[in-house]
Amino acid sequence: MTSQVTGRLEPYLRARAWLPGYGYTYGGEQEETAKSFRMLGVAAVGAVLLIFLLLLTMFDSLLLSTLVILAVPFALIGALPGLA
């Protein structure tokens, strides 16, 4: 519900000519959602780095570890439609 209201209000707020010193920010649920997505991005990057370090430890080869990490998007391209 909040995203629907924000979606309808956003074009109006962006088109408005704000006087110097005035503006708008989102608070409440919208602010918490944005903060959660930022933290999720940080966690995803940390997880990929941790997996890379584990692969590096297992294979003892930078080339093999890099190839495995680079193959993941290709595996997802094939796996997600298969699961759907």
C-alpha positions as CSV (number, residue, x, y, z in Angstrom):
1,M,0.0,0.0,0.0
2,T,2.8,2.4,0.9
3,S,4.6,1.8,-2.4
4,Q,1.4,2.6,-4.3
5,V,1.0,5.9,-2.5
6,T,4.6,6.8,-2.9
7,G,4.5,5.8,-6.6
8,R,1.7,8.2,-7.3
9,L,3.2,11.0,-5.1
10,E,6.7,10.9,-6.5
11,P,6.1,12.4,-9.9
12,Y,4.3,15.4,-8.3
13,L,7.1,16.0,-5.8
14,R,9.8,15.8,-8.5
15,A,8.0,18.2,-10.8
16,R,7.5,20.8,-8.1
17,A,9.8,23.8,-8.0
18,W,11.2,23.8,-4.5
19,L,12.3,27.1,-2.9
20,P,15.9,27.1,-1.6
21,G,16.1,25.3,1.7
22,Y,13.0,23.2,1.1
23,G,12.6,19.6,-0.1
24,Y,11.3,16.3,1.0
25,T,12.5,13.0,2.4
26,Y,10.8,9.7,3.0
27,G,10.4,8.3,6.5
28,G,8.7,5.4,8.2
29,E,8.1,2.3,6.2
30,Q,9.7,3.6,3.0
31,E,12.9,4.6,4.9
32,E,13.1,1.1,6.6
33,T,12.6,-0.6,3.2
34,A,15.4,1.4,1.6
35,K,17.7,0.7,4.5
36,S,16.9,-3.0,4.4
37,F,17.7,-3.2,0.7
38,R,21.0,-1.4,1.2
39,M,22.0,-3.9,4.0
40,L,20.9,-6.8,1.7
41,G,23.3,-5.5,-1.0
42,V,26.2,-5.4,1.5
43,A,25.4,-8.9,2.7
44,A,25.3,-10.2,-0.8
45,V,28.7,-8.7,-1.7
46,G,30.1,-10.1,1.6
47,A,28.7,-13.6,0.8
48,V,30.2,-13.6,-2.7
49,L,33.6,-12.6,-1.3
50,L,33.4,-15.3,1.4
51,I,32.5,-17.9,-1.2
52,F,35.4,-16.8,-3.4
53,L,37.8,-17.1,-0.5
54,L,36.5,-20.6,0.3
55,L,36.9,-21.6,-3.3
56,L,40.4,-20.2,-3.3
57,T,41.2,-22.2,-0.2
58,M,39.8,-25.4,-1.8
59,F,41.3,-25.1,-5.2
60,D,44.6,-23.3,-4.3
61,S,44.2,-21.6,-7.7
62,L,43.1,-18.1,-8.4
63,L,42.2,-19.0,-12.0
64,L,39.9,-21.9,-11.0
65,S,38.2,-19.9,-8.3
66,T,37.6,-17.0,-10.6
67,L,36.2,-19.3,-13.3
68,V,33.7,-20.9,-10.8
69,I,32.5,-17.5,-9.6
70,L,32.1,-16.2,-13.2
71,A,30.1,-19.3,-14.2
72,V,27.4,-18.7,-11.5
73,P,25.4,-16.2,-13.6
74,F,25.3,-18.6,-16.5
75,A,24.1,-21.4,-14.2
76,L,21.3,-19.1,-12.9
77,I,20.2,-18.3,-16.5
78,G,19.7,-22.0,-17.1
79,A,18.4,-23.1,-13.6
80,L,15.8,-20.4,-13.0
81,P,13.7,-21.1,-16.1
82,G,14.0,-24.8,-15.4
83,L,12.7,-24.4,-11.9
84,A,9.8,-22.2,-13.2
